[in-house]
Amino acid sequence: MTDVGDSRSKPTSVPEESIGFPGGPDVDVREVDDRHWSVLRPFEYQAERERYTVPKGERTDFASVPRPLVWFIPTYGRYTKAAILHDYLCRLVREGKFDRRDADGIFRQAMRSSGVPFLRRWIMWAGVRWGALITSQGRQGWLKDAWQVLLITVVVLPILLPAASVIVLTLLVWHLAEWAIWLPLAAAGRARAKYGKPGKRVNQPTLTFRL
């Protein structure tokens, strides 16, 4: 297996040592809501044949890792800048300005240049390739990578599935426990309000498998 970046045909390519984020790993962001952040300062990435600039104000959720798997791949880490770059390129894909397969390939290349270990970056690449199937743009050219995606999935899934299953079950049990506590508190609050007595707001629990 060989890491490949922007697969579009270009006349020249830069030296291997020039590929990466010229500004290093630092990135400035501001929290927008409970899932998204906004880039405060633009940064660049030099790929094999092109340089990309992530603009100020670009929204990101860092690495889009399902909640049952964040113990294995946290939402941020050495690959944070690569994940933000990937979110930016995927926005261009939705706008019809970029190819999703290229975006995923650049994501893997950016992780390599950031020092992410071989197997981990390939697992994350396989994850975004599975995610590409959700959209019509993402499905274009998907079969070209299918054998690699399936190979990685077959190798890794038996290792991750047992722990992920336990976490899913734990989240469900915990959610039921939250509801068991919330229901009487909410009922008491409504009763106090009915009689004109002040009470604290009781926030309803929610269950999500995304961070």
N, CA, C and O of each residue as an XYZ file, in Angstrom:
844
protein
N       0.834     -1.193      0.000
C       0.000      0.000      0.000
C       0.873      1.249      0.000
O       1.880      1.302      0.707
N       0.501      2.236     -0.775
C       1.258      3.476     -0.867
C       0.332      4.640     -0.614
O      -0.763      4.700     -1.172
N       0.770      5.584      0.240
C      -0.030      6.770      0.482
C      -0.028      7.637     -0.757
O       1.023      7.918     -1.333
N      -1.221      8.061     -1.164
C      -1.377      8.878     -2.355
C      -2.146     10.124     -1.970
O      -3.121     10.037     -1.224
N      -1.739     11.257     -2.449
C      -2.433     12.500     -2.159
C      -3.379     12.861     -3.282
O      -4.208     12.041     -3.678
N      -3.273     14.083     -3.808
C      -4.127     14.563     -4.874
C      -3.854     13.757     -6.137
O      -2.785     13.879     -6.736
N      -4.824     12.927     -6.546
C      -4.610     12.016     -7.655
C      -4.873     12.642     -9.019
O      -4.697     11.978    -10.041
N      -5.292     13.906     -9.056
C      -5.538     14.550    -10.338
C      -4.228     14.808    -11.056
O      -3.207     15.073    -10.422
N      -4.254     14.733    -12.355
C      -3.031     14.868    -13.146
C      -2.526     16.304    -13.115
O      -3.256     17.236    -13.451
N      -1.259     16.475    -12.705
C      -0.631     17.785    -12.674
C       0.730     17.680    -13.353
O       1.317     16.598    -13.386
N       1.236     18.773    -13.891
C       2.490     18.693    -14.639
C       3.707     18.425    -13.772
O       4.645     17.766    -14.222
N       3.717     18.917    -12.539
C       4.887     18.760    -11.688
C       4.450     18.357    -10.290
O       3.275     18.473     -9.941
N       5.404     17.883     -9.489
C       5.142     17.559     -8.092
C       6.270     18.105     -7.245
O       7.390     18.280     -7.725
N       5.974     18.374     -5.979
C       6.972     18.937     -5.081
C       7.755     17.815     -4.425
O       7.281     16.679     -4.392
N       8.938     18.100     -3.901
C       9.711     17.068     -3.204
C       8.958     16.546     -1.975
O       8.157     17.263     -1.375
N       9.223     15.313     -1.618
C       8.548     14.681     -0.489
C       8.691     15.495      0.790
O       7.741     15.610      1.563
N       9.872     16.058      1.015
C      10.110     16.790      2.249
C       9.329     18.101      2.316
O       9.216     18.691      3.391
N       8.788     18.568      1.188
C       8.026     19.817      1.169
C       6.548     19.599      1.445
O       5.813     20.558      1.677
N       6.101     18.334      1.421
C       4.693     18.033      1.648
C       4.369     18.196      3.131
O       5.100     17.703      3.990
N       3.267     18.890      3.427
C       2.859     19.036      4.817
C       2.295     20.419      5.101
O       1.989     21.185      4.188
N       2.166     20.721      6.386
C       1.650     22.009      6.839
C       2.832     22.938      7.130
O       3.555     22.707      8.099
N       3.051     23.984      6.319
C       4.203     24.865      6.521
C       4.240     25.514      7.899
O       5.316     25.796      8.426
N       3.073     25.750      8.482
C       3.020     26.421      9.775
C       3.130     25.489     10.961
O       3.006     25.928     12.104
N       3.362     24.201     10.710
C       3.445     23.260     11.816
C       2.073     22.803     12.286
O       1.078     23.057     11.606
N       1.996     22.139     13.427
C       0.737     21.537     13.880
C      -0.226     22.504     14.551
O      -1.388     22.153     14.758
N       0.219     23.719     14.902
C      -0.643     24.642     15.638
C      -1.828     25.089     14.793
O      -1.697     25.324     13.591
N      -2.996     25.203     15.443
C      -4.190     25.701     14.770
C      -5.039     26.449     15.796
O      -5.184     25.998     16.932
N      -5.597     27.589     15.396
C      -6.437     28.400     16.271
C      -7.902     28.197     15.898
O      -8.290     28.381     14.744
N      -8.709     27.816     16.885
C     -10.132     27.570     16.638
C     -10.961     28.184     17.763
O     -10.457     28.476     18.847
N     -12.250     28.370     17.471
C     -13.202     28.882     18.455
C     -14.429     27.980     18.446
O     -14.913     27.589     17.384
N     -14.929     27.653     19.636
C     -16.102     26.782     19.738
C     -17.342     27.510     19.238
O     -17.607     28.646     19.630
N     -18.110     26.837     18.356
C     -19.335     27.398     17.804
C     -20.551     26.830     18.521
O     -21.442     27.574     18.931
N     -20.585     25.519     18.670
C     -21.649     24.854     19.411
C     -21.052     23.599     20.034
O     -19.832     23.467     20.125
N     -21.917     22.671     20.464
C     -21.404     21.506     21.183
C     -20.706     20.491     20.279
O     -20.181     19.493     20.772
N     -20.692     20.727     18.963
C     -20.029     19.800     18.054
C     -19.071     20.476     17.084
O     -18.187     19.816     16.536
N     -19.225     21.764     16.865
C     -18.470     22.416     15.804
C     -17.566     23.527     16.337
O     -17.835     24.160     17.358
N     -16.483     23.727     15.591
C     -15.508     24.767     15.889
C     -15.266     25.569     14.615
O     -15.529     25.098     13.508
N     -14.760     26.790     14.792
C     -14.492     27.672     13.662
C     -13.010     28.035     13.650
O     -12.431     28.353     14.689
N     -12.407     27.983     12.472
C     -10.991     28.308     12.330
C     -10.803     29.819     12.453
O     -11.458     30.583     11.744
N      -9.916     30.254     13.345
C      -9.685     31.671     13.585
C      -8.584     32.253     12.702
O      -8.555     33.457     12.448
N      -7.692     31.404     12.242
C      -6.575     31.872     11.417
C      -6.356     30.898     10.270
O      -6.194     29.703     10.517
N      -6.344     31.364      9.025
C      -6.169     30.439      7.893
C      -4.822     29.732      7.966
O      -3.847     30.266      8.495
N      -4.790     28.512      7.420
C      -3.521     27.790      7.340
C      -3.450     27.057      6.008
O      -4.465     26.858      5.339
N      -2.247     26.660      5.634
C      -2.017     26.052      4.325
C      -1.548     24.611      4.459
O      -0.996     24.197      5.478
N      -1.791     23.869      3.391
C      -1.245     22.514      3.282
C      -0.671     22.343      1.883
O      -1.345     22.605      0.887
N       0.575     21.903      1.819
C       1.224     21.631      0.544
C       1.086     20.147      0.238
O       1.676     19.307      0.918
N       0.301     19.828     -0.789
C       0.143     18.438     -1.221
C       1.207     18.116     -2.260
O       2.149     18.886     -2.449
N       1.062     16.995     -2.927
C       2.071     16.591     -3.903
C       2.151     17.555     -5.076
O       3.232     17.800     -5.611
N       0.997     18.107     -5.480
C       0.999     18.940     -6.682
C       0.312     20.292     -6.496
O       0.397     21.156     -7.369
N      -0.359     20.478     -5.378
C      -1.073     21.731     -5.159
C      -0.940     22.175     -3.722
O      -0.634     21.376     -2.837
N      -1.175     23.467     -3.493
C      -1.215     23.997     -2.135
C      -2.645     24.426     -1.845
O      -3.274     25.113     -2.650
N      -3.154     24.014     -0.682
C      -4.520     24.316     -0.285
C      -4.501     25.238      0.924
O      -3.658     25.103      1.810
N      -5.443     26.179      0.950
C      -5.566     27.105      2.063
C      -6.922     26.938      2.729
O      -7.959     27.160      2.105
N      -6.911     26.547      3.996
C      -8.148     26.467      4.782
C      -8.443     27.872      5.289
O      -7.637     28.432      6.032
N      -9.576     28.456      4.909
C      -9.818     29.869      5.222
C     -10.268     30.096      6.664
O     -10.732     29.183      7.348
N     -10.117     31.317      7.089
C     -10.650     31.729      8.380
C     -12.168     31.563      8.371
O     -12.824     31.883      7.379
N     -12.725     31.063      9.471
C     -14.166     30.861      9.561
C     -14.633     29.485      9.133
O     -15.813     29.165      9.276
N     -13.725     28.655      8.606
C     -14.115     27.304      8.200
C     -14.597     26.510      9.422
O     -13.945     26.506     10.466
N     -15.741     25.841      9.278
C     -16.297     25.054     10.388
C     -15.772     23.626     10.343
O     -15.555     23.062      9.271
N     -15.575     23.062     11.506
C     -15.054     21.707     11.588
C     -15.568     21.020     12.848
O     -15.879     21.675     13.843
N     -15.652     19.703     12.793
C     -15.904     18.928     14.008
C     -14.697     18.036     14.307
O     -14.804     17.026     15.002
N     -13.542     18.441     13.760
C     -12.305     17.679     13.870
C     -12.519     16.300     13.225
O     -13.155     16.214     12.174
N     -12.014     15.245     13.818
C     -12.196     13.914     13.232
C     -13.588     13.393     13.597
O     -13.944     13.313     14.773
N     -14.363     13.044     12.580
C     -15.744     12.595     12.804
C     -15.743     11.114     13.189
O     -15.976     10.236     12.358
N     -15.477     10.867     14.458
C     -15.369      9.494     14.963
C     -16.629      9.144     15.736
O     -17.025      9.905     16.618
N     -17.279      8.014     15.437
C     -18.450      7.600     16.213
C     -18.098      7.472     17.700
O     -16.997      7.047     18.049
N     -19.020      7.836     18.548
C     -18.773      7.859     19.991
C     -18.249      6.533     20.547
O     -17.373      6.553     21.411
N     -18.748      5.380     20.086
C     -18.225      4.118     20.630
C     -16.768      3.841     20.282
O     -16.182      2.888     20.795
N     -16.170      4.667     19.409
C     -14.788      4.411     18.980
C     -13.812      5.506     19.392
O     -12.637      5.446     19.031
N     -14.278      6.511     20.147
C     -13.369      7.606     20.496
C     -12.280      7.159     21.471
O     -11.263      7.838     21.607
N     -12.476      6.040     22.142
C     -11.415      5.524     23.006
C     -10.222      5.068     22.163
O      -9.083      5.061     22.631
N     -10.500      4.691     20.924
C      -9.455      4.184     20.031
C      -8.871      5.292     19.169
O      -7.654      5.394     19.015
N      -9.750      6.123     18.607
C      -9.328      7.272     17.803
C     -10.056      8.497     18.333
O     -11.215      8.713     17.981
N      -9.410      9.305     19.172
C     -10.047     10.525     19.688
C     -10.394     11.486     18.555
O      -9.870     11.372     17.447
N     -11.271     12.420     18.841
C     -11.690     13.356     17.797
C     -10.577     14.328     17.407
O     -10.636     14.929     16.334
N      -9.571     14.491     18.254
C      -8.439     15.344     17.892
C      -7.147     14.702     18.381
O      -7.137     13.892     19.308
N      -6.080     15.086     17.737
C      -4.775     14.514     18.068
C      -3.745     15.014     17.074
O      -3.815     16.155     16.619
N      -2.801     14.172     16.741
C      -1.761     14.546     15.787
C      -2.344     14.826     14.401
O      -1.712     15.484     13.574
N      -3.533     14.328     14.162
C      -4.196     14.461     12.857
C      -5.209     15.607     12.820
O      -5.990     15.701     11.873
N      -5.212     16.477     13.829
C      -6.237     17.526     13.896
C      -6.243     18.415     12.658
O      -7.300     18.640     12.068
N      -5.087     18.919     12.259
C      -5.040     19.798     11.091
C      -5.476     19.062      9.829
O      -6.147     19.642      8.975
N      -5.101     17.789      9.705
C      -5.522     16.997      8.552
C      -7.038     16.837      8.531
O      -7.651     16.870      7.464
N      -7.642     16.665      9.701
C      -9.101     16.512      9.784
C      -9.806     17.806      9.395
O     -10.826     17.776      8.706
N      -9.266     18.948      9.835
C      -9.867     20.235      9.461
C      -9.732     20.454      7.956
O     -10.670     20.909      7.301
N      -8.563     20.129      7.415
C      -8.359     20.222      5.965
C      -9.362     19.350      5.229
O      -9.919     19.763      4.212
N      -9.596     18.145      5.739
C     -10.544     17.229      5.092
C     -11.958     17.795      5.136
O     -12.692     17.695      4.153
N     -12.352     18.390      6.266
C     -13.678     19.019      6.339
C     -13.813     20.118      5.286
O     -14.855     20.254      4.645
N     -12.748     20.899      5.118
C     -12.765     21.970      4.117
C     -12.903     21.407      2.703
O     -13.707     21.902      1.914
N     -12.125     20.381      2.383
C     -12.190     19.784      1.046
C     -13.548     19.135      0.806
O     -14.060     19.164     -0.313
N     -14.136     18.546      1.853
C     -15.461     17.933      1.695
C     -16.526     18.998      1.440
O     -17.506     18.747      0.739
N     -16.332     20.169      2.002
C     -17.260     21.263      1.669
C     -17.151     21.619      0.194
O     -18.160     21.863     -0.467
N     -15.930     21.648     -0.317
C     -15.752     21.901     -1.747
C     -16.381     20.800     -2.588
O     -16.900     21.057     -3.674
N     -16.334     19.566     -2.077
C     -16.977     18.450     -2.778
C     -18.480     18.701     -2.871
O     -19.073     18.528     -3.936
N     -19.094     19.107     -1.768
C     -20.540     19.363     -1.759
C     -20.908     20.507     -2.705
O     -22.014     20.554     -3.245
N     -19.963     21.423     -2.892
C     -20.207     22.549     -3.798
C     -19.863     22.210     -5.241
O     -19.969     23.063     -6.122
N     -19.453     20.976     -5.484
C     -19.116     20.543     -6.838
C     -17.788     21.051     -7.344
O     -17.572     21.099     -8.555
N     -16.871     21.442     -6.431
C     -15.586     22.018     -6.820
C     -14.414     21.074     -6.589
O     -13.274     21.429     -6.887
N     -14.666     19.895     -6.071
C     -13.573     18.989     -5.734
C     -14.076     17.560     -5.817
O     -15.281     17.305     -5.801
N     -13.135     16.636     -5.906
C     -13.457     15.218     -6.000
C     -13.312     14.561     -4.617
O     -12.292     14.741     -3.951
N     -14.324     13.806     -4.189
C     -14.287     13.238     -2.842
C     -13.150     12.227     -2.674
O     -12.531     12.162     -1.613
N     -12.881     11.457     -3.695
C     -11.792     10.481     -3.587
C     -10.455     11.194     -3.396
O      -9.616     10.741     -2.617
N     -10.255     12.302     -4.102
C      -9.040     13.092     -3.914
C      -8.982     13.666     -2.503
O      -7.923     13.666     -1.875
N     -10.126     14.158     -1.999
C     -10.162     14.730     -0.648
C      -9.744     13.701      0.388
O      -8.985     14.012      1.306
N     -10.240     12.467      0.244
C      -9.886     11.413      1.195
C      -8.415     11.027      1.071
O      -7.753     10.752      2.072
N      -7.908     11.007     -0.161
C      -6.496     10.688     -0.365
C      -5.585     11.745      0.224
O      -4.550     11.417      0.804
N      -5.956     13.018      0.084
C      -5.166     14.098      0.653
C      -5.211     14.032      2.178
O      -4.219     14.332      2.844
N      -6.345     13.644      2.725
C      -6.472     13.463      4.169
C      -5.446     12.451      4.678
O      -4.774     12.683      5.682
N      -5.338     11.334      3.975
C      -4.376     10.300      4.384
C      -2.935     10.803      4.225
O      -2.083     10.562      5.081
N      -2.685     11.494      3.134
C      -1.344     12.042      2.912
C      -0.995     13.070      3.987
O       0.131     13.086      4.484
N      -1.957     13.930      4.351
C      -1.718     14.950      5.371
C      -1.439     14.306      6.723
O      -0.627     14.819      7.493
N      -2.093     13.199      7.022
C      -1.807     12.499      8.271
C      -0.401     11.922      8.253
O       0.293     11.937      9.269
N       0.020     11.415      7.101
C       1.386     10.884      6.995
C       2.400     11.986      7.255
O       3.360     11.788      8.000
N       2.193     13.145      6.645
C       3.139     14.249      6.820
C       3.106     14.789      8.243
O       4.053     15.442      8.680
N       2.019     14.519      8.973
C       1.902     14.975     10.362
C       2.432     13.954     11.355
O       2.417     14.192     12.563
N       2.901     12.815     10.851
C       3.495     11.820     11.737
C       2.526     10.806     12.305
O       2.857     10.115     13.268
N       1.334     10.699     11.732
C       0.369      9.697     12.206
C       0.845      8.314     11.768
O       1.181      8.132     10.598
N       0.882      7.332     12.677
C       1.368      5.992     12.330
C       0.604      5.371     11.162
O      -0.556      5.693     10.909
N       1.287      4.479     10.467
C       0.784      3.883      9.235
C      -0.609      3.280      9.383
O      -1.527      3.665      8.658
N      -0.780      2.339     10.312
C      -2.057      1.632     10.417
C      -3.180      2.567     10.825
O      -4.295      2.457     10.316
N      -2.898      3.488     11.739
C      -3.945      4.399     12.206
C      -4.440      5.291     11.083
O      -5.647      5.499     10.958
N      -3.546      5.825     10.260
C      -4.005      6.706      9.180
C      -4.773      5.923      8.123
O      -5.703      6.450      7.514
N      -4.389      4.671      7.904
C      -5.139      3.871      6.945
C      -6.516      3.492      7.490
O      -7.482      3.408      6.731
N      -6.608      3.266      8.789
C      -7.919      2.999      9.394
C      -8.816      4.224      9.265
O      -9.990      4.100      8.918
N      -8.270      5.403      9.541
C      -9.061      6.622      9.436
C      -9.441      6.902      7.990
O     -10.544      7.373      7.711
N      -8.533      6.613      7.079
C      -8.865      6.769      5.657
C     -10.002      5.825      5.268
O     -10.924      6.228      4.560
N      -9.942      4.575      5.725
C     -11.022      3.627      5.421
C     -12.344      4.122      5.993
O     -13.398      3.948      5.382
N     -12.279      4.750      7.188
C     -13.500      5.278      7.784
C     -14.141      6.359      6.939
O     -15.358      6.359      6.755
N     -13.338      7.288      6.417
C     -13.915      8.354      5.591
C     -14.359      7.815      4.233
O     -15.279      8.357      3.621
N     -13.712      6.752      3.763
C     -14.172      6.155      2.509
C     -15.536      5.483      2.702
O     -16.386      5.546      1.814
N     -15.747      4.846      3.844
C     -17.085      4.317      4.140
C     -18.087      5.463      4.230
O     -19.200      5.363      3.714
N     -17.690      6.550      4.887
C     -18.576      7.699      5.006
C     -18.920      8.325      3.670
O     -19.978      8.938      3.527
N     -18.041      8.179      2.688
C     -18.281      8.761      1.366
C     -19.485      8.128      0.676
O     -20.083      8.735     -0.212
N     -19.838      6.922      1.078
C     -20.959      6.229      0.434
C     -22.302      6.907      0.687
O     -23.286      6.610      0.009
N     -22.346      7.816      1.660
C     -23.602      8.467      2.006
C     -24.082      9.386      0.886
O     -25.287      9.543      0.690
N     -23.160      9.988      0.157
C     -23.526     10.964     -0.867
C     -23.232     10.426     -2.266
O     -22.409      9.528     -2.440
N     -23.913     10.987     -3.248
C     -23.703     10.565     -4.629
C     -22.305     10.932     -5.111
O     -21.691     10.183     -5.871
N     -21.792     12.106     -4.661
C     -20.430     12.486     -5.055
C     -19.416     11.509     -4.475
O     -18.440     11.150     -5.134
N     -19.653     11.081     -3.240
C     -18.731     10.170     -2.582
C     -18.702      8.792     -3.196
O     -17.686      8.099     -3.136
N     -19.807      8.392     -3.784
C     -19.869      7.048     -4.385
C     -19.135      6.973     -5.725
O     -18.828      5.885     -6.211
N     -18.859      8.128     -6.311
C     -18.142      8.139     -7.584
C     -16.699      7.671     -7.380
O     -15.951      8.266     -6.603
N     -16.323      6.627     -8.066
C     -14.973      6.100     -7.972
C     -14.701      5.284     -6.729
O     -13.556      4.920     -6.465
N     -15.754      4.986     -5.950
C     -15.546      4.287     -4.680
C     -14.997      2.888     -4.898
O     -14.171      2.420     -4.115
N     -15.439      2.220     -5.940
C     -15.012      0.838     -6.168
C     -13.509      0.719     -6.430
O     -12.930     -0.354     -6.262
N     -12.886      1.817     -6.838
C     -11.444      1.760     -7.078
C     -10.671      1.481     -5.787
O      -9.590      0.893     -5.817
N     -11.231      1.903     -4.665
C     -10.571      1.701     -3.371
C     -11.214      0.588     -2.557
O     -10.796      0.321     -1.431
N     -12.238     -0.069     -3.124
C     -13.038     -1.007     -2.334
C     -12.204     -2.126     -1.724
O     -12.420     -2.488     -0.567
N     -11.259     -2.681     -2.470
C     -10.520     -3.818     -1.939
C      -9.661     -3.418     -0.750
O      -9.504     -4.191      0.194
N      -9.094     -2.192     -0.794
C      -8.288     -1.719      0.327
C      -9.162     -1.433      1.549
O      -8.807     -1.778      2.676
N     -10.312     -0.795      1.305
C     -11.227     -0.479      2.406
C     -11.719     -1.763      3.072
O     -11.748     -1.860      4.298
N     -12.101     -2.737      2.265
C     -12.611     -3.993      2.805
C     -11.516     -4.757      3.550
O     -11.777     -5.352      4.596
N     -10.305     -4.744      3.020
C      -9.196     -5.437      3.683
C      -8.936     -4.850      5.063
O      -8.805     -5.587      6.041
N      -8.860     -3.525      5.143
C      -8.635     -2.864      6.430
C      -9.783     -3.160      7.388
O      -9.554     -3.422      8.569
N     -11.011     -3.119      6.889
C     -12.184     -3.359      7.725
C     -12.183     -4.775      8.288
O     -12.461     -4.976      9.470
N     -11.870     -5.751      7.447
C     -11.858     -7.150      7.879
C     -10.791     -7.388      8.946
O     -10.993     -8.180      9.867
N      -9.667     -6.707      8.821
C      -8.574     -6.883      9.787
C      -8.887     -6.210     11.115
O      -8.627     -6.772     12.179
N      -9.448     -4.999     11.053
C      -9.598     -4.174     12.254
C     -10.908     -4.426     12.991
O     -10.938     -4.368     14.220
N     -11.984     -4.701     12.274
C     -13.299     -4.810     12.903
C     -13.350     -5.841     14.033
O     -13.922     -5.543     15.081
N     -12.777     -7.043     13.869
C     -12.829     -8.003     14.978
C     -12.121     -7.507     16.239
O     -12.450     -7.943     17.342
N     -11.164     -6.614     16.088
C     -10.442     -6.074     17.242
C     -11.272     -5.005     17.945
O     -11.304     -4.958     19.175
N     -11.939     -4.150     17.180
C     -12.662     -3.014     17.747
C     -14.089     -3.340     18.157
O     -14.617     -2.734     19.089
N     -14.718     -4.285     17.475
C     -16.148     -4.534     17.689
C     -16.498     -4.958     19.111
O     -17.493     -4.465     19.642
N     -15.738     -5.843     19.760
C     -16.118     -6.235     21.135
C     -16.162     -5.050     22.090
O     -17.134     -4.884     22.826
N     -15.117     -4.223     22.086
C     -15.092     -3.067     22.986
C     -16.178     -2.062     22.611
O     -16.845     -1.513     23.489
N     -16.361     -1.817     21.305
C     -17.381     -0.863     20.865
C     -18.777     -1.328     21.268
O     -19.620     -0.506     21.627
N     -19.034     -2.634     21.215
C     -20.341     -3.177     21.600
C     -20.610     -2.945     23.081
O     -21.725     -2.598     23.470
N     -19.581     -3.138     23.906
C     -19.733     -2.897     25.342
C     -20.031     -1.427     25.612
O     -20.857     -1.103     26.465
N     -19.354     -0.535     24.883
C     -19.574      0.894     25.071
C     -20.989      1.289     24.654
O     -21.636      2.082     25.338
N     -21.475      0.743     23.539
C     -22.845      1.034     23.098
C     -23.839      0.594     24.162
O     -24.761      1.337     24.497
N     -23.656     -0.610     24.693
C     -24.552     -1.115     25.734
C     -24.490     -0.235     26.978
O     -25.518      0.061     27.586
N     -23.285      0.181     27.355
C     -23.123      1.045     28.522
C     -23.815      2.393     28.318
O     -24.450      2.909     29.237
N     -23.696      2.958     27.126
C     -24.355      4.224     26.828
C     -25.869      4.091     26.916
O     -26.543      4.992     27.416
N     -26.403      2.986     26.441
C     -27.845      2.771     26.501
C     -28.321      2.640     27.947
O     -29.332      3.231     28.328
N     -27.589      1.865     28.748
C     -27.956      1.692     30.162
C     -27.872      3.029     30.890
O     -28.756      3.372     31.675
N     -26.811      3.776     30.625
C     -26.659      5.074     31.263
C     -27.776      6.023     30.861
O     -28.266      6.792     31.687
N     -28.181      5.975     29.603
C     -29.274      6.835     29.143
C     -30.572      6.489     29.866
O     -31.332      7.382     30.241
N     -30.824      5.217     30.060
C     -32.018      4.810     30.812
C     -31.946      5.305     32.253
O     -32.949      5.738     32.821
N     -30.741      5.236     32.842
C     -30.579      5.729     34.213
C     -30.846      7.235     34.281
O     -31.467      7.715     35.229
N     -30.375      7.979     33.272
C     -30.618      9.420     33.243
C     -32.108      9.720     33.159
O     -32.601     10.628     33.828
N     -32.830      8.949     32.329
C     -34.266      9.142     32.213
C     -34.984      8.800     33.514
O     -35.939      9.473     33.899
N     -34.516      7.746     34.190
C     -35.133      7.349     35.452
C     -35.008      8.445     36.507
O     -35.874      8.581     37.371
N     -33.940      9.217     36.435
C     -33.754     10.328     37.364
C     -34.486     11.573     36.877
O     -35.052     12.320     37.674
N     -34.470     11.792     35.555
C     -35.062     13.007     34.997
C     -36.582     13.035     35.144
O     -37.149     14.083     35.452
N     -37.238     11.920     34.933
C     -38.709     11.891     34.944
C     -39.304     12.405     36.254
O     -40.152     13.297     36.213
N     -38.894     11.877     37.426
C     -39.470     12.424     38.665
C     -39.069     13.872     38.931
O     -39.859     14.637     39.484
N     -37.845     14.259     38.541
C     -37.432     15.650     38.719
C     -38.276     16.582     37.858
O     -38.689     17.651     38.307
N     -38.529     16.166     36.610
C     -39.350     16.989     35.716
C     -40.784     17.070     36.231
O     -41.405     18.131     36.168
N     -41.316     15.957     36.741
C     -42.677     15.949     37.292
C     -42.773     16.870     38.503
O     -43.750     17.602     38.660
N     -41.747     16.826     39.361
C     -41.745     17.702     40.532
C     -41.676     19.167     40.121
O     -42.315     20.022     40.734
N     -40.899     19.449     39.081
C     -40.798     20.817     38.596
C     -42.122     21.325     38.062
O     -42.498     22.471     38.308
N     -42.828     20.477     37.334
C     -44.136     20.882     36.801
C     -45.136     21.093     37.930
O     -45.969     21.999     37.873
N     -45.048     20.252     38.955
C     -45.958     20.400     40.093
C     -45.701     21.718     40.821
O     -46.647     22.398     41.218
N     -44.431     22.084     40.997
C     -44.105     23.341     41.657
C     -44.583     24.519     40.829
O     -45.102     25.497     41.367
N     -44.403     24.420     39.499
C     -44.851     25.504     38.625
C     -46.372     25.644     38.665
O     -46.904     26.751     38.579
N     -47.059     24.521     38.795
C     -48.527     24.545     38.825
C     -49.043     25.340     40.009
O     -50.075     26.005     39.921
N     -48.323     25.267     41.108
C     -48.726     25.979     42.313
C     -47.994     27.320     42.468
O     -48.018     27.935     43.534
N     -47.348     27.757     41.387
C     -46.703     29.055     41.395
C     -45.419     29.118     42.183
O     -44.979     30.205     42.558
N     -44.805     27.978     42.443
C     -43.560     27.954     43.190
C     -42.377     27.911     42.224
O     -42.431     27.216     41.209
N     -41.319     28.642     42.531
C     -40.146     28.636     41.638
C     -39.437     27.288     41.675
O     -39.443     26.590     42.689
N     -38.840     26.947     40.572
C     -38.094     25.689     40.494
C     -36.968     25.794     39.478
O     -36.992     26.653     38.597
N     -36.008     24.938     39.604
C     -34.889     24.938     38.679
C     -35.257     24.191     37.400
O     -36.051     23.251     37.415
N     -34.667     24.627     36.308
C     -34.886     23.936     35.038
C     -34.166     22.587     35.075
O     -33.018     22.490     35.507
N     -34.860     21.564     34.618
C     -34.287     20.222     34.574
C     -34.081     19.857     33.103
O     -35.048     19.686     32.361
N     -32.828     19.738     32.689
C     -32.533     19.478     31.288
C     -32.805     18.020     30.929
O     -32.388     17.101     31.634
N     -33.512     17.833     29.823
C     -33.851     16.475     29.380
C     -32.616     15.777     28.821
O     -31.883     16.365     28.025
N     -32.376     14.536     29.224
C     -31.202     13.805     28.704
C     -31.371     13.459     27.232
O     -32.489     13.250     26.762
N     -30.273     13.400     26.515
C     -30.288     13.024     25.114
C     -29.258     11.925     24.880
O     -28.259     11.829     25.592
N     -29.513     11.114     23.891
C     -28.589     10.031     23.537
C     -28.092     10.276     22.125
O     -28.882     10.438     21.196
N     -26.799     10.302     21.974
C     -26.206     10.463     20.656
C     -24.966      9.594     20.552
O     -24.256      9.379     21.535
N     -24.718      9.104     19.363
C     -23.529      8.312     19.125
C     -22.481      9.098     18.344
O     -21.529      8.537     17.803
N     -22.687     10.426     18.302
C     -21.715     11.321     17.689
C     -21.297     12.346     18.719
O     -22.121     12.801     19.513
N     -20.031     12.715     18.718
C     -19.533     13.741     19.621
C     -19.513     15.090     18.926
O     -19.121     16.089     19.529
